[in-house]
Amino acid sequence: MPVTDPISDMLTRIRNAIMAHHDTVSVPASKMKASIAKILKEEGFIQDYRVDESSHKQGNIQILLHYRGEGVPAIVGLKRVSKPGLRMYVRKGEIPRYYGGLGVSILSTSKGVMTGKQAWKERTGGELLCYVW
């Protein structure tokens, strides 16, 4: 069954895996999802990810979730901002700081997918994909 919003599907799969205390989660692969997983790894929200292209025609991304002491997940919440029915764009001066800088906003810019902090340094705006905290 085709998914109308693949990024939201990825975030929901991660959220469900964390709630069930799974170690890994598998999502269908795409370049956008791989770049979001790369940002999550760089920011310390997940341990690692790898793109496995041998399983299906499209391939899968295996995400190894990160838990802190006593099974507390590193990802407390995920929120999709820009949706297919209502795209949200921000200018370089309007990039939000989520939870006062404790969370990360992920943007899709003309220079690639990056965090809000990186986009602010690059002085570029773009589509506000999601918040992770």
C-alpha positions in Angstrom: 0.0 0.0 0.0 1.5 3.3 -1.0 2.3 5.9 1.7 1.3 9.5 1.1 3.8 11.0 3.5 7.0 8.9 3.7 8.8 11.1 6.3 5.8 11.0 8.6 5.8 7.2 8.2 9.5 7.1 9.2 8.9 9.3 12.3 5.9 7.2 13.3 7.9 3.9 13.0 10.7 5.3 15.1 8.2 6.6 17.7 6.4 3.2 17.8 9.7 1.3 18.2 10.8 3.5 21.0 7.5 3.0 22.8 7.9 -0.8 22.4 11.5 -0.6 23.6 12.9 -2.1 20.4 16.6 -2.0 19.6 16.2 -1.5 15.9 13.6 -0.3 13.4 13.4 -0.7 9.6 12.1 1.9 7.3 11.9 1.9 3.4 14.9 3.7 2.0 15.1 7.1 0.3 17.8 9.8 0.1 15.7 12.1 2.2 15.2 9.5 4.9 18.9 8.6 4.9 19.8 12.3 5.4 17.4 12.6 8.3 18.8 9.5 9.8 22.3 11.0 9.4 21.3 14.1 11.3 19.7 12.0 14.0 23.0 10.1 14.4 25.1 13.3 14.4 22.9 14.9 17.1 23.0 11.7 19.3 19.4 10.7 19.0 20.2 7.3 17.4 23.3 5.1 17.7 23.7 4.2 14.0 21.9 3.6 10.8 22.7 1.6 7.6 21.1 1.5 4.2 20.4 -2.1 3.2 19.7 -2.4 -0.5 19.7 -6.2 -0.8 16.4 -6.9 0.9 13.9 -5.1 -1.4 13.9 -3.3 -4.7 13.7 0.0 -2.9 15.9 -1.0 0.0 15.6 -0.5 3.8 17.2 1.7 6.3 18.1 -0.1 9.6 18.1 2.4 12.5 19.7 1.3 15.7 18.0 3.2 18.5 19.8 4.8 21.4 18.8 4.3 25.0 20.3 6.1 28.0 20.6 4.5 31.4 17.8 2.3 32.6 16.1 2.1 29.2 15.3 5.8 28.9 15.2 6.6 25.1 17.3 9.4 23.7 14.4 10.6 21.6 11.6 11.9 23.9 9.4 13.2 21.0 9.1 13.6 17.3 6.8 16.1 15.6 6.2 16.4 11.8 5.7 20.1 10.9 5.5 20.4 7.1 2.8 18.0 5.8 1.7 17.3 2.2 -1.5 19.2 2.8 0.2 22.2 4.3 3.9 22.9 3.6 5.7 25.1 6.1 8.6 27.2 4.9 10.9 29.4 7.0 13.2 32.2 6.1 16.7 32.4 7.5 15.7 34.7 10.3 12.6 32.7 11.2 14.2 29.3 12.0 12.8 28.1 15.3 14.8 26.9 18.2 12.8 24.0 19.6 12.7 23.6 23.4 15.0 26.5 23.8 17.8 24.8 21.9 17.4 21.4 23.5 15.5 20.0 20.6 16.5 20.0 16.9 14.6 21.3 14.0 15.3 19.6 10.7 15.0 21.6 7.4 15.2 20.8 3.8 17.1 23.6 2.1 18.6 24.2 -1.3 21.9 23.1 0.1 20.5 19.8 1.4 18.9 18.5 4.6 20.3 20.1 7.7 19.5 21.1 11.3 18.1 24.5 12.0 21.4 25.6 13.7 23.3 24.7 10.5 20.8 26.5 8.3 21.1 29.6 10.5 24.9 29.5 10.1 24.6 29.0 6.4 22.1 31.9 6.3 19.5 29.9 4.3 15.9 29.0 4.8 13.8 26.1 3.6 11.0 23.6 4.3 10.7 22.9 8.1 10.4 19.1 8.1 10.2 18.1 11.8 11.2 18.7 15.4 13.1 16.1 17.4 13.7 16.4 21.2 
